[in-house]
Amino acid sequence: MSSETAARTSVSTHILDTSVGRPAEGVALTLSVRSGSDGAWAAHGASTTDADGRCKDLPALPEGTTHVRLDFAVEEYFVSNQHRADRKATQQAEEQQDAPRVRDSGAFFPEVAITFAVMPGEHYHVPLLLNPFGYSVYRGS
């Protein structure tokens, strides 16, 4: 099989804001790659989530990539005017539960970095479930 017809290794992601029960739009992210666990990271792409919380334009990974890192810049999302309006709806519930208040930056986790191993020719979908005080990720389909 020639390199032109070989299946390319690819990555996709999306973000769901579990605090408001909908996609997180407008979150910037960068995609970095490396070869080997001690290799240097190299920037390989960047994107911003769309209205559905998805990044559909991440580039295929270079041959020899063994690890990928997705860096999500979530602070801007949490301090944006749009998100502030959404948070008003949950403010009363937070107050009743004595939820911790976000201090200084407006986001407890201003960045989320996810690193994972990849195998050639596979597709990796890595969703991020996000809220102001926590997050989780998993390998999706």
N, C-alpha and C positions, 0 to 999 in steps of 0.2 A: 504494500500500500504506500503510495507516495505521500510526502508530507502535506501536499495540497489536499488530498482526499482523506487523510487521517482525521479522526475525531479530535477536535480541539478541547482542551480543558477549559472550563468556563465557570464563572461565579455569578450568582444573582442574589439579591437581598431585598428585603422590605422591612419596614418598621411599623409596628402597631403600638399606639399609645394606649396602654391598658388603663390609664387613669381617666380617660374620656371615652374609651371604647371605639376608637376609630384610627385610621391610618395617620401617620406623622408626615405631613407634607413639608417640604423645604429644608430637610436636614442634609447638610453637605457631608460627603464622605470621600475618603481616599482609599485606594486599593494599592497595596504594596506587595511585592513578591520577593522570594529568595530561593536559592538552591542550596539545600543542605541545612541542617540545624544550626550551623555556625556561620552560614553565609550572611553577607551584608544585605539589608533591606534595600530595595530599589522601588521608587514610586512607579506605578504602572498605569494608573488611571484615576479619575475623579468623577463624581456625579453628585446630583442632588435628587432627593426623593420627590416623586411627582404627587399628584393629588390622591393617588391610591397608595402612597407610601413606598412605592417601588422605584428601583433604579434599573432601567432596561437597557442602558447603554454602556455597561462595563465591558472593557475589551477582553478578548480571549487571552489566556495566560501564555507567556512565552514557554517554549520547549525547555524542559529541565527544571521547571518550577516544582518545588516540594512543599513550600509553605506559603500561605497567604495571610495578610493582615488587613482587616477592614477597620478603619478609624472613622468613627461617627462623631461629628461635632454637634452634640446635642444641646449645648448650653444656649446657643442662639434660638433654637426651637423653643426651649422652655421660657425664655425671657421675651419672646416676640409678643407683640400686641394681640395677635390672633390667638395664641395659646393662653394668654392672660384672660381673655374673654371666656374661653372654654373652662378655665380653672375656677371661675366664679361659681359655676354650677356645682363644683365639688367642695367649695370652701366651707360651707356649712357642715357637711359630713366630716371634714377634716377637723374642724373645731370641736365637734362633739366627741371625736375620738382622741383628742389631744395629740394629733399628728405632729411630728417635728416640723418646724418652720424652716424653709430654705433660707440660708443666710448668705450675705454678701453677693455671690455671683448669680443667684437666682436658680441655680441647679446644683444639687448635691454631687452628681456625677457630670461634670462639664464635658467629658469625653468618654467614649466607650471604645475600647480597642479589642477586637476579636481576632485571635490567631488560630489557624487550623492547618492541618496537613492535607495535601491533595495527591491524587494519583493521576497519571496521564490519561487523557481521553474521557474523563468523567465530568459531569456537571454537578456543581455544589450550590445549593440554595440555602442560604443562612439567614433566617429571619431573626429580627431583634424585637423582643417584647419589652417595651419601655414604659417607665413611669418616673415621677420626679425623685423617688428614693430607692429605685432598684431597677434591675433589668435581667433578662435571661435570653439565651440563644439556644438554637438547636439546628441540626441538619434537617432541612425540610426536603420536599420532593419537587 
